[in-house]
């Protein structure tokens, strides 16, 4: 076997290191918790009809296909004001935009990788009560509200096959039939512990 020159060996090592320094997102089922961190709701529709409130926590199961691929979740909406009497859980199915490509993420000093998509992110959701709505987020503005949108890939612990990510959005526009009803801020954490 021919020996690599010093220059070729350095280039090979550089590409090997770059290949290792990538975020990890294992395809599969992720269990999620979302907290509502802000609500701009001048008409009170989102609070009164949908039961949204700052501090509310919902849980979900999300199917993740990988970087640059799909992400769909079923949420357990525990705070809905329209739930049947005596019960407080309803489901919401959401089809999220695709994850950014792995190369879009930037490594942070804590070992995580982050990406703040510049394009608007539109999520389509259908609720148990028959209402279909959209969530539009991004890094810009909408209706006079400053929007923020960030995806964080959590570093995998040494020796672990678990992977996880965070979705943090500020002032996501919640719309039904093309009419924006309110702006919701969320912080969500998803973990996959399958081996």
C-alpha positions as CSV (number, residue, x, y, z in Angstrom):
1,X,0.0,0.0,0.0
2,X,1.4,3.4,-1.0
3,X,2.3,5.8,1.7
4,X,0.5,9.2,1.6
5,X,2.6,12.3,1.3
6,X,2.6,14.7,4.3
7,X,0.3,17.1,2.4
8,X,-2.1,14.4,1.3
9,X,-2.2,13.0,4.8
10,X,-3.0,16.4,6.2
11,X,-5.9,16.9,3.8
12,X,-7.2,13.4,4.5
13,X,-7.1,14.1,8.2
14,X,-8.8,17.5,7.7
15,X,-11.7,15.9,5.9
16,X,-11.9,13.1,8.4
17,X,-12.1,15.6,11.3
18,X,-14.8,17.6,9.4
19,X,-16.8,14.5,8.8
20,X,-16.7,13.7,12.6
21,X,-17.7,17.2,13.6
22,X,-21.3,16.9,12.4
23,X,-24.5,17.1,14.4
24,X,-26.2,13.8,15.2
25,X,-29.9,13.4,14.5
26,X,-31.0,9.8,14.6
27,X,-34.2,9.1,12.5
28,X,-37.0,7.7,14.6
29,X,-39.6,8.6,17.3
30,X,-38.9,11.5,19.6
31,X,-40.7,12.4,22.7
32,X,-41.3,16.1,23.2
33,X,-42.3,18.7,25.8
34,X,-43.3,22.2,24.7
35,X,-43.8,25.2,26.9
36,X,-45.6,28.3,25.7
37,X,-43.3,31.2,26.7
38,X,-45.3,34.1,25.2
39,X,-48.6,35.1,23.7
40,X,-49.7,38.2,21.8
41,X,-53.5,37.8,21.6
42,X,-55.2,41.2,21.4
43,X,-58.6,39.7,20.6
44,X,-58.4,37.0,23.2
45,X,-59.4,34.3,20.6
46,X,-56.4,32.1,21.1
47,X,-56.7,32.2,24.9
48,X,-60.5,31.8,25.1
49,X,-61.2,29.4,22.2
50,X,-57.9,27.4,22.1
51,X,-57.0,27.6,25.8
52,X,-53.5,28.9,25.1
53,X,-51.6,30.5,28.0
54,X,-48.1,31.4,28.9
55,X,-46.5,28.7,31.0
56,X,-48.7,26.0,29.6
57,X,-46.9,22.7,28.8
58,X,-47.9,20.1,26.2
59,X,-46.4,16.8,25.3
60,X,-45.9,15.1,21.9
61,X,-44.5,12.3,19.9
62,X,-42.6,13.3,16.8
63,X,-41.5,11.3,13.8
64,X,-38.2,12.6,12.5
65,X,-36.8,11.3,9.2
66,X,-33.4,13.1,9.4
67,X,-31.6,16.2,8.2
68,X,-33.2,17.7,5.2
69,X,-36.2,15.5,5.6
70,X,-39.6,15.5,7.3
71,X,-40.8,16.0,10.8
72,X,-44.4,15.3,12.0
73,X,-45.8,15.4,15.5
74,X,-48.9,14.5,17.4
75,X,-49.4,16.8,20.3
76,X,-51.4,16.2,23.5
77,X,-53.0,19.5,24.0
78,X,-53.7,19.6,27.8
79,X,-55.0,23.1,28.0
80,X,-57.7,23.3,25.4
81,X,-60.8,25.2,26.6
82,X,-62.9,23.2,24.1
83,X,-62.2,19.8,25.6
84,X,-65.2,17.7,26.6
85,X,-66.5,18.4,30.1
86,X,-64.3,16.7,32.7
87,X,-61.4,16.1,30.4
88,X,-58.5,18.2,29.3
89,X,-56.6,16.3,26.6
90,X,-57.0,16.7,22.9
91,X,-54.7,15.8,20.0
92,X,-53.2,18.0,17.4
93,X,-51.4,16.6,14.3
94,X,-48.7,18.9,12.9
95,X,-46.6,18.6,9.8
96,X,-43.4,20.6,10.3
97,X,-41.1,21.9,7.6
98,X,-38.1,19.7,6.9
99,X,-35.0,19.9,9.1
100,X,-32.1,22.0,7.7
101,X,-29.3,20.0,6.1
102,X,-26.5,19.0,8.5
103,X,-24.1,21.4,6.9
104,X,-26.4,24.3,7.8
105,X,-25.7,24.0,11.5
106,X,-22.9,25.8,13.3
107,X,-21.1,24.1,16.2
108,X,-21.3,26.0,19.5
109,X,-18.9,26.0,22.5
110,X,-21.2,23.7,24.5
111,X,-21.0,21.1,21.8
112,X,-24.5,21.7,20.4
113,X,-25.2,22.8,16.8
114,X,-27.6,25.6,15.9
115,X,-29.3,26.9,12.8
116,X,-31.6,29.9,12.5
117,X,-33.4,29.4,9.1
118,X,-33.7,32.6,7.1
119,X,-36.7,31.3,5.1
120,X,-40.2,31.4,6.7
121,X,-41.1,28.1,8.3
122,X,-44.8,27.1,7.7
123,X,-46.3,24.3,9.8
124,X,-49.7,22.9,9.0
125,X,-51.8,21.5,11.9
126,X,-55.1,19.7,12.2
127,X,-56.9,19.6,15.6
128,X,-59.3,17.1,17.0
129,X,-62.0,19.7,16.9
130,X,-61.8,19.8,13.1
131,X,-59.9,23.1,12.8
132,X,-57.0,23.3,10.5
133,X,-54.5,26.1,11.1
134,X,-51.0,27.2,10.2
135,X,-48.0,28.3,12.3
136,X,-45.6,30.6,10.5
137,X,-42.3,31.4,12.1
138,X,-39.0,32.8,10.9
139,X,-36.2,35.3,11.6
140,X,-37.8,38.6,10.6
141,X,-41.1,40.2,11.3
142,X,-44.8,39.5,10.9
143,X,-47.7,41.8,11.6
144,X,-45.4,44.2,13.5
145,X,-44.0,41.4,15.6
146,X,-40.3,40.5,15.6
147,X,-40.0,36.7,15.0
148,X,-37.2,34.4,15.9
149,X,-36.7,30.7,15.0
150,X,-33.9,28.5,16.0
151,X,-33.1,24.7,15.8
152,X,-30.6,23.3,18.2
153,X,-29.1,19.8,18.0
154,X,-28.2,18.7,21.4
155,X,-24.8,17.0,21.8
156,X,-24.9,13.2,22.2
157,X,-23.3,12.0,25.4
158,X,-20.2,9.8,25.0
159,X,-21.3,6.2,24.9
160,X,-24.9,7.1,24.3
161,X,-27.0,6.5,21.2
162,X,-29.6,9.0,22.3
163,X,-30.1,12.2,20.3
164,X,-32.2,15.3,20.8
165,X,-33.1,18.7,19.5
166,X,-34.7,22.0,20.6
167,X,-37.1,24.1,18.6
168,X,-37.3,27.7,19.9
169,X,-39.7,30.2,18.3
170,X,-40.6,33.7,19.1
171,X,-43.9,35.2,17.9
172,X,-45.0,32.4,15.6
173,X,-48.1,33.6,13.7
174,X,-51.1,31.3,14.4
175,X,-53.6,31.5,11.5
176,X,-56.9,29.9,10.6
177,X,-58.2,30.4,7.0
178,X,-55.4,32.8,6.2
179,X,-56.3,35.2,9.1
180,X,-53.7,35.6,11.8
181,X,-55.3,35.2,15.2
182,X,-52.4,35.6,17.6
183,X,-48.6,35.2,18.0
184,X,-47.3,32.3,20.1
185,X,-43.7,31.9,21.5
186,X,-42.6,28.3,22.3
187,X,-39.6,26.4,23.6
188,X,-39.7,22.6,22.8
189,X,-37.4,19.8,23.6
190,X,-37.4,16.4,21.8
191,X,-35.5,13.4,22.8
192,X,-34.9,10.0,21.1
193,X,-33.7,7.3,23.5
194,X,-34.0,4.3,21.1
195,X,-31.0,2.1,20.8
